[in-house]
Amino acid sequence: MLKPHPDYRANPARAVYIQGRIDQLLVDKLTPLIISLQSQSRDPITVYIDSPGGYTFSADTITRLLRAPDQDYSPGCRLVTVVTGRAASAAADLLCAGNYAMALPESTIL
């Protein structure tokens, strides 16, 4: 039996959740989690998205955090992005930043 490649599978055990408005409060909330996931391993991080969007600067900050190399200059973690409900505006940009992006049935991307 062929085993699915982890670079192309969502993993809720190594995930961050983008819910609601993308703003500095969300960046502040997610930063410690992202840093923790990156320090545990360089395995892919899944980003689940259900957001009406928000500030593109905040979405860019989240993307930069997720893609950051470690102190030994190891490459950033691969990103698997998944829209679970909607991804509008800055959230759609974040969805597109994934190395592998997917959308659940009935989700909306604007």
C-alpha positions, 0 to 999 in steps of 0.5 A: 500500500502506498503511504501518503507523503506528509508534505502533501497532507494536513496535520492537525497535530502541527497546525495553526488556526487562522480564524476571524479577522487577520490583525495584530492581535492574531499575530500576537496570539499565533507568534508563540505557537509558530515559534514552538512548532518550528523549534520542535521540528522542521516538518510541515506546518498546516494552516487552517483558514476560516477568515473574512480577511483583514490587514495584508501586513498582518498576513505577511507577518504571519507568513514570514513567521511560518517561513522563517529559517532557524538559527542554523539557517535550516530552511523554513517549514513547508506550509500546507494551507487549508481553507475550511470555511472562507478565505477572503482578502488577506486570508486568500493571500495566506492560503496562496502562500502555502507550498500545498494549498487545498480547500474543503468542499463548500468553502469559499475563496475570494 
